[in-house]
Amino acid sequence: MSDPRVVRLAEVLIHHSLKLKPGESVLVEATDAPEEVLATLAGEICRADALPIVATRSQTVQRELLLNATEELMRLTGELERQRMEQVDAYLGLRAAHNVAELSDVPQERMKLYTRHVLKPVHYDLRVPRGRWVVLRWPTASMAQLAGMSTAAFEAFYFQVCCLDYGRLTEAMRPLEELLNRTDQVRLAGPGTDLRFSIKGIPAILCGGELNIPDGEVFTAPVRDSVEGTIAFNAPTIYHGVTFDSIRLRFEGGRVTEATGNHTARLNEILDTDEGARYVGEFAIGVNPLITRPMRDILFDEKIAGSIHFTPGNAYDEADNGNRSEVHWDMVLLQDAEHGGGEMWFDDRLVRQDGRFVVAELAALNPEALLQA
C-alpha cells in the first residue's frame, strides 16, 4: 500500500506544480530515489492521461563519469540529454542525496566540462526558460543528519513542508512581488554586511510551489553593475560537493573584487570560471514559515523565513539583468534575530528587521500569519 504522504506529494507535483494536461509528456529524472516513489509518480501521471518518461540515475555512477570526464564524453552526453529534453513538455527532477559530498573529489576542471556541455545547455538554457519543471529532494538519513534530526522526524518535517498550502502562500507573497516591482534601491545591513544595489526595471517573480518543492520565495536580480559594499553569508553552502562556510564578498561596480571563506582558494577558482561568475544574477527573499534554520540543502535553505539569497552567476530569463555564466550559486544570509539579525530597506524605507516584515502590506508574510488556522 502506498504511503498516503507520498500520494499527496505526487498530487501536488503533478497537478499544482506541473499542471499536466492530457496528452502531455513529462521526463521524470530520478537519482537514487526509491522505486515505490517512482511508481506512485508514474501512476499519478498516467491517471492525469499524461505520458511519463522515467529515467533513473545513480550518484555513484555519476561520480565515476565525472572523474573520467573528457570533452568528447561531456559533449555527447549533453547532445543526447538536450535531444531528450526537447521532446518532452515538462520535467520532474527527484534527487535522493545519500552523501552530499559524493562529488567533492571531482577535479574542478572536470566539473567545468560537465557544466559547459551538460548543465548549462540542457538545464540553464533549455529546461529553466521553458518554465514547465519542478525539482525536489527525497528525504534520506544523510539529509536528516545534516538537519540535526532523526530520520523519522525529518521525514515528517519534509512532507509537512513539501505539502504546504501553496495557494495560500502565493496570495500572501503577491504584495511583496508588487512592492519589489516598484522598488529602485535595496540596502541590506547586519553583522559584517552593508550592501546596496538597484533592482529598477528587473521583474520580480514569486515562487509558490510551481518550480521548486519546497518553495516560498520572491526573486529578482540586481542591475548588473549596481552592487556596492560587503555581504557576509552566515549559512553554509554546498557547491559541487564541497561545503563552504563564512563566505564574505566585497563588490565594486557590481563585480566581486574580494572573496573569502573556509575554502578561499576554491571559492575564487569557481568565481573565476568566466566573467559573469563574479557578477550577481539573482536576489531573492525567503518566506517559507516552516523552514527556520539551514540544513545544507539549497532547495530548503534558500526558502528560510527571514532570509535572503544572493547569487553569483547566471541570471534567470524571467528576471534578466543580462548576466551570463556557467555558474549559478545561491548563497544564503539569515537575518532573523537568532542568527544575528539584520535590516532590509527598499528606497530608504525599512521593510524587514531581524527577519520580520515591519510594514503593514507585508505583515501577512510573517510566520504566525501564514500558519494560523
N, C-alpha and C positions, 0 to 999 in steps of 0.2 A: 504494500500500500504506500502511495506517495506521501511524503511529509507535507501536511497542509500548508506549512510555511513556504515550501518550495513551489507549490502550486500557486499560491498567492503572488510570489515573486515573479513567476512566469507570466501571470496575468498582467502585472504591472509593466513588465518589459515589452510584451507583445502588443498590448492594447493601449497603454499610456505612452510609453517611450517611443516605440516604433510606429504605432498606429497602422499596423499591417492591414492591407486590403486584400480581398480575394484575388488570387492570381499573381500576387507579388512574390518575389523571391527574396530570401534573406540568407546571407552567409553567417553561420554560427561557427565562430572560430574559438576553440576551447583549448586552454593549456592546462594539462594535468587535472581537469575537472572530473568529478565522479560521473560514471555512466548514467546513473539514475537521474541525475540532474539534467543531463543532455537529453535523455529520453522524455522527461517531463516537458522540457522546452520544445522539442521536436513535436510532441503530441499537441501542445497548445498552438503551435504554428499551423499544424495541419487542421486543427479544429477551426482555425480562422480562414480555412481554404487558401492558405498561402503555401509557399514552397520552401521547405528548409533544406539548405545545403550545409552539411555538418563536416567540419574539418577539425581533427584533433592534433594537438601538438604536445611536445614534451620539453620542459625546461632543460633537462639533462642533455637531450639531443641537440637543442638549440645552442647550448654552450659549446658542444663539440664542433658544430658547424661554424660558429663564430671564431673559435680558436684556430680553425683552419681556413678562415675566410680568405678568398682571393678576389681580385677584381672581376674575373670571369664568373666565378660562382655567385657572387652577390648580384652581378648584373643580370644573369639568367634567372636567379630567384626573383628579383624584382620584376622582371618582364612577365614571368608566369603569374605571379601574385597580382600584378596590375590587371592582366587579362581577366583573371577570375573576378576581381573586384568590379571590373567594368560590366560584367554580365549580370550582376545582382542589383536589386532595388534598395536593399538595406543591409546593415552589418550589425552583428551582435558579438562582442568580444568578451569572453569569460575566462578569467585567469586565476588559477589557484597557485599562489606563491608559497611553496614549501620551504624555500630558502631564498630570502630576498637578496642575499649576497652571492647567488649562484654565478653571476656573470662578473664578479669583482676582479677575477684574474684574467679576463679577456683584455689583451692589449688595446690601448686607445685607438691605435691606427686601424685595428680590425673592426672596432665598433664604428669608426668613421665610415668604413666601406659599407657596413650594413645600413647606417643612417643615410648615406648618399644614394644607394641603389635600391633600398627596400623601404625603409621607414618614411623618408621624405616623399618619393614619387607615389607610393601606394597609399599611404595614410595621410600625410600632411597635404599633399597636392590633389589627391583624388577623393578619398573617403571623407575627410573632415569637411571640405567645402560643400559636398552634396547634402550634408545635414541629416541623412537617414541612418543614424547609427547610435548605438549605446554600448558602453563598456562598463564592466564591473569586475570586482574580485569575487572569488569564492572563499568562504572562511576556512582557515586551516589552523592547526596548532601553532604554526610559526607566526601567523598574524596575531593570534591570541597572546603569544609570548611577548611580541613587540608592544602590544597594548597593555601588558601587565595584568592580564585577566586569565581566568581558567578557560579552557576550550568551550565548555558548556555556556559559561557566562558571555563569552564573546559571540558565540553563535546567536544567543538570544538578542544581544545588542545589535548584531549585524542585521537580522531580519526586521527588528524594530525600525532601524534607520532606513533600510532599503525600501520598506513598505510604508514609509511616512505618507501622510495625506499631501501629496504634491500639488493637488489642485488648490488647497488652502494656502500652501506656502507660496505658490505662484502669485496668487492675488495679493498677498502681503508684500511681495517683492516689487510690484508694479510702481508704487510711489518712489522707491529707490531708483529704479530704472529711469523714471521720468526726471528725477532730480539730477542724476548723472548726465542726462542728455541736455540739461540746461546749464551745466557747470563748465567753467573755464579752468580755474586754478584749483589744484588739490595740494594740501600740505599734510604730511604725516609727521608726528612728533612723538618722542618717547625715549626711553633709555637707549643711548647710542644712535638714535635716529632723528634726523632733521632733513626732510626730503620735500622738494617742491617740483611740481610738473603741471603741464596743461593737458586737458583731455578735450579741448574745444574742437568740435566738428567730428569727433570719433564716436560712432554709435555705441550706446550701452545695450547689453544683451542679458536678459535674465535667463537663468538655467533652473528649470523646475522638473527635473527627472526625465528629460527627453533625450539627453546625450550621455550623461553620467548617472550611475546609481552607486552610492547615494549622491544626492545633489543638494543645491542650495547656495547659489552664488549669483552675483551680477557682475559682469565683466565688461571692460572697455580696453583702451590702450592709451598710453601717454603719447602726445605729439612727440615724434621720434627724437628730436634734438632738444626737448624742453626740460629733461630731467636734470636736476641740480641738487647736490647735497649728499648725504650719507644715510644708509639704511643698515641696521644691524638685525639680522634674522635670528629669532630665538627658538625656532622649531627645527628639528633635524630634517634632512632631506636626503633621499637616496637617488643617485643618478648612475645608471649603468652598473648597478650592483654595489656601488661604493657609498657609504654613509658619510655625509658631510654635516658638520656641526659648526655653530657660531660663525656663519658666513657674514662678512661685512663688506659692503660695496660702496665705493665712492664714485659719484657721477659728475662729469663736467661736459656741458653741451650735449647731454643725452647719452654719453659714452661712459662705460665703466673704465675708470682710469686707475683704480686700485681695488684689488680683491684679495681678501684674506680669509682664513678659516683653518680647520684642523688638518686639511689637506690642501694647503695653499698652492703648491706646485701643480697638482692635478686640476684644481679649480681653474687656474689660469690657462692650463692646457686646453680645457673644454671651452673656455671663453675665447680662446684664440682659434677655434675651429674655422671661423670665417668672420668677415667684417660685422655681420649682423648679430653675432653671438654676444657682443659687448654692448648692444643696444637692447631696449626692452620692448617686447611685443604684446604684453598684457598687464593690466592692472585689474584686480578683482577683489570683491568684498564677500567674505563668507558669512552665512547666516543660518546654517542648519542648527536648530535648537538642541538636537540630541547629540551632536558631536562637540565635545567641550575641551578635549586635550589631544595632543598629537600622538600618533601611533606609527609613525614612519611609513605611512602609505598615503601617497599624494591624493588618491581619489577620496579619501576621508579627510586628510589634514587640510586640504585647500577649502573645505566647506565649514570648518570650525567656526561656530558663532563667536563674533568678536575678533575675527582675523582679517588680514588682507593677504593676497599673494601678488608678488611682483615677478615678472617672468623674462629673464634674459632670453633673447632669441626670436623666433618666428612669430609674426602676428597672425591672428585668425582673419579670414576673409570678411567675416561679419563685422569685425571691429578693426579695420585695417589702418595701421599707421604707416604702411609702406615698408616695414622692416622684414627682411627675408634672411633666413638662416636655416642650417640643418639642425640647430639646437632649439629646443623649447623646454625650458627648465623652470617649473613653478617653485618659487621659494616663499616660505610662509612666515609671516610676522604675526604673533599673537599679541593683541593689545588689551586683553582683559586684565583686571586687577591682579589676578593670581599669577600672571606671567609678567608683571612689571608695569602694566597699564600703558596708556598712550592716548593720543588725540588724533582725530581726523577732521580736517577743515575743508569745506568747499567754499571757494570765493570769500575767504575771511569769515566764514560762519562755522562755528563748532557744531558738527553733526553727530559725532560719536566720541565718547570719553570713557576710557577704561573698558572698552568693548561694548558699551551700551549706547544705543541711539538716544540723543537728548533733544531731538526736535519732534514736534507733535506728529508730523506727517509720516514719520518712520517708527513711531512707538510700537506699532503692531508687529515689528520685526524683532523685538526683544523676546528672549526665550519664553518668559512666563505668558506672554500674549499668544504666542504660537502654540503653546502646549495646553492652554486652558481648554476645559471640556466644552 
